[in-house]
């Protein structure tokens, strides 16, 4: 049987300059006792972005990923995702994002990690057992 969750509270988090968005959110969630949350909004700027995007499936149907590291300043236009508990303890932070180069060219996908340039501003919708 699946459990349902309801919105409990909206939390604001500022990620400082030069910090990993993923690690910061994991640490913040653990410190605040947040085990279930939706990332509803995130903007800011990045200096490095590590993407892992699904590009195809092999002959056996297993997914194949393409990893890309972008070492340049980017405008973080949007990010969404979630925080979920791991069976062995801790939490998983899963983020997809869109970022823009100074030219306006957009890039994005599944974020393995991202380091902020000037910072990032995030809202989390924390969920509780319904």
One Martini backbone bead per residue (centre of mass of N, CA, C, O) as a GRO file, in nm:
protein
  130
    1UNK     BB    1   0.095   0.037   0.024
    2UNK     BB    2   0.056   0.362  -0.028
    3UNK     BB    3   0.165   0.665   0.071
    4UNK     BB    4   0.073   0.976   0.190
    5UNK     BB    5   0.122   1.330   0.136
    6UNK     BB    6   0.148   1.649   0.296
    7UNK     BB    7   0.161   1.970   0.328
    8UNK     BB    8   0.339   2.156   0.585
    9UNK     BB    9   0.587   2.338   0.461
   10UNK     BB   10   0.776   2.626   0.385
   11UNK     BB   11   1.120   2.642   0.270
   12UNK     BB   12   1.409   2.836   0.300
   13UNK     BB   13   1.721   2.832   0.093
   14UNK     BB   14   2.057   2.936   0.114
   15UNK     BB   15   2.322   2.908  -0.110
   16UNK     BB   16   2.632   2.953  -0.106
   17UNK     BB   17   2.920   3.034  -0.226
   18UNK     BB   18   3.093   2.746  -0.340
   19UNK     BB   19   2.852   2.534  -0.326
   20UNK     BB   20   2.691   2.241  -0.302
   21UNK     BB   21   2.369   2.173  -0.357
   22UNK     BB   22   2.345   1.877  -0.275
   23UNK     BB   23   2.503   1.875  -0.004
   24UNK     BB   24   2.349   2.104   0.131
   25UNK     BB   25   2.067   1.970   0.125
   26UNK     BB   26   2.137   1.716   0.279
   27UNK     BB   27   2.235   1.854   0.541
   28UNK     BB   28   1.981   2.020   0.595
   29UNK     BB   29   1.776   1.790   0.612
   30UNK     BB   30   1.909   1.638   0.845
   31UNK     BB   31   1.913   1.877   1.052
   32UNK     BB   32   1.577   1.921   1.009
   33UNK     BB   33   1.423   1.641   0.951
   34UNK     BB   34   1.411   1.599   0.637
   35UNK     BB   35   1.254   1.335   0.423
   36UNK     BB   36   1.018   1.509   0.271
   37UNK     BB   37   1.052   1.685  -0.048
   38UNK     BB   38   0.995   1.968  -0.260
   39UNK     BB   39   1.131   2.129  -0.525
   40UNK     BB   40   0.989   2.444  -0.637
   41UNK     BB   41   1.251   2.644  -0.621
   42UNK     BB   42   1.543   2.763  -0.825
   43UNK     BB   43   1.796   3.014  -0.808
   44UNK     BB   44   2.101   3.149  -0.980
   45UNK     BB   45   2.450   3.046  -0.971
   46UNK     BB   46   2.716   2.891  -1.164
   47UNK     BB   47   3.051   2.720  -1.206
   48UNK     BB   48   2.941   2.415  -1.186
   49UNK     BB   49   2.830   2.127  -1.396
   50UNK     BB   50   2.678   1.802  -1.339
   51UNK     BB   51   2.572   1.573  -1.579
   52UNK     BB   52   2.305   1.305  -1.616
   53UNK     BB   53   2.197   1.170  -1.918
   54UNK     BB   54   1.968   1.010  -2.086
   55UNK     BB   55   2.029   0.846  -2.417
   56UNK     BB   56   1.982   0.524  -2.378
   57UNK     BB   57   1.938   0.181  -2.470
   58UNK     BB   58   2.031  -0.119  -2.466
   59UNK     BB   59   1.972  -0.440  -2.577
   60UNK     BB   60   1.869  -0.511  -2.264
   61UNK     BB   61   1.745  -0.217  -2.147
   62UNK     BB   62   1.967  -0.054  -2.041
   63UNK     BB   63   2.080   0.228  -1.926
   64UNK     BB   64   2.232   0.519  -2.079
   65UNK     BB   65   2.482   0.758  -2.000
   66UNK     BB   66   2.561   1.109  -2.004
   67UNK     BB   67   2.847   1.287  -1.914
   68UNK     BB   68   2.876   1.635  -1.791
   69UNK     BB   69   3.114   1.904  -1.767
   70UNK     BB   70   3.068   2.247  -1.657
   71UNK     BB   71   3.320   2.518  -1.672
   72UNK     BB   72   3.103   2.774  -1.602
   73UNK     BB   73   2.914   3.043  -1.606
   74UNK     BB   74   2.575   3.026  -1.476
   75UNK     BB   75   2.232   3.050  -1.502
   76UNK     BB   76   1.992   2.969  -1.270
   77UNK     BB   77   1.661   2.919  -1.370
   78UNK     BB   78   1.595   2.607  -1.280
   79UNK     BB   79   1.457   2.386  -1.016
   80UNK     BB   80   1.381   2.038  -0.950
   81UNK     BB   81   1.255   1.805  -0.690
   82UNK     BB   82   1.387   1.586  -0.421
   83UNK     BB   83   1.329   1.439  -0.096
   84UNK     BB   84   1.447   1.118   0.027
   85UNK     BB   85   1.458   0.833   0.182
   86UNK     BB   86   1.678   0.592   0.288
   87UNK     BB   87   1.692   0.269   0.389
   88UNK     BB   88   1.988   0.322   0.546
   89UNK     BB   89   1.963   0.618   0.556
   90UNK     BB   90   1.905   0.919   0.501
   91UNK     BB   91   1.925   1.106   0.188
   92UNK     BB   92   1.777   1.196  -0.124
   93UNK     BB   93   1.889   1.404  -0.391
   94UNK     BB   94   1.681   1.521  -0.664
   95UNK     BB   95   1.789   1.696  -0.969
   96UNK     BB   96   1.656   1.929  -1.200
   97UNK     BB   97   1.793   2.152  -1.459
   98UNK     BB   98   1.825   2.499  -1.567
   99UNK     BB   99   2.064   2.669  -1.781
  100UNK     BB  100   2.258   2.970  -1.866
  101UNK     BB  101   2.430   3.122  -2.080
  102UNK     BB  102   2.524   3.434  -2.170
  103UNK     BB  103   2.381   3.386  -2.460
  104UNK     BB  104   2.112   3.188  -2.368
  105UNK     BB  105   2.190   2.914  -2.369
  106UNK     BB  106   2.048   2.605  -2.302
  107UNK     BB  107   2.082   2.382  -2.018
  108UNK     BB  108   2.034   2.033  -1.900
  109UNK     BB  109   1.910   1.816  -1.627
  110UNK     BB  110   2.063   1.587  -1.451
  111UNK     BB  111   2.192   1.650  -1.129
  112UNK     BB  112   2.480   1.557  -0.968
  113UNK     BB  113   2.615   1.853  -0.967
  114UNK     BB  114   2.656   2.189  -0.808
  115UNK     BB  115   2.831   2.497  -0.817
  116UNK     BB  116   2.832   2.791  -0.691
  117UNK     BB  117   2.886   3.126  -0.738
  118UNK     BB  118   2.684   3.337  -0.569
  119UNK     BB  119   2.431   3.142  -0.555
  120UNK     BB  120   2.120   3.013  -0.401
  121UNK     BB  121   1.748   2.989  -0.426
  122UNK     BB  122   1.530   2.795  -0.213
  123UNK     BB  123   1.231   2.592  -0.228
  124UNK     BB  124   1.051   2.390   0.014
  125UNK     BB  125   0.821   2.123   0.028
  126UNK     BB  126   0.713   1.993   0.308
  127UNK     BB  127   0.635   1.661   0.409
  128UNK     BB  128   0.369   1.460   0.542
  129UNK     BB  129   0.201   1.229   0.680
  130UNK     BB  130  -0.144   1.131   0.574
   0.00000   0.00000   0.00000
